[in-house]
């Protein structure tokens, strides 16, 4: 299956969204947003991005990676804790 390639800005949006959980903040971070840009415009643009299938899939991939890292760290910590008893 051919993978849709995201632009650098879209990838940055996804990464920031996973980091902060706020679409508007992620949009401001990834795109050139002027000081005079209306908040509703930023909100709408972020919403439209998050509705896209390729963006949603990438966000989920990134969330899965974060979760997997957390699970590995947690299991390593538990293992170390058991060894100290």
C-alpha positions, 0 to 999 in steps of 0.5 A, spaced: 500 500 500 502 506 498 503 511 503 501 518 503 507 523 504 505 529 509 509 535 508 514 538 513 508 542 516 503 537 516 508 532 520 510 538 525 503 539 526 502 532 528 508 531 532 506 538 536 499 535 536 501 529 540 505 533 544 500 538 547 494 535 545 491 542 542 490 542 535 490 550 535 497 550 538 499 545 534 497 549 528 500 555 530 507 552 531 507 548 524 504 554 520 506 561 519 500 564 523 500 572 523 499 576 529 492 578 526 490 571 524 483 570 527 482 565 533 476 562 529 481 561 523 486 557 526 481 553 530 478 551 523 484 550 520 486 545 525 480 542 525 480 541 518 487 538 518 485 533 524 479 531 520 484 528 514 485 521 514 492 521 513 493 526 518 489 522 523 493 516 521 500 519 523 497 522 529 495 515 531 502 512 529 505 517 533 501 516 539 502 509 539 510 510 539 509 514 545 505 509 548 510 503 546 516 507 549 512 509 556 510 501 556 517 499 555 520 504 560 515 502 565 516 495 565 524 496 565 522 500 572 518 494 574 524 489 573 529 494 576 524 494 582 523 487 583 531 486 582 532 490 588 528 486 593 
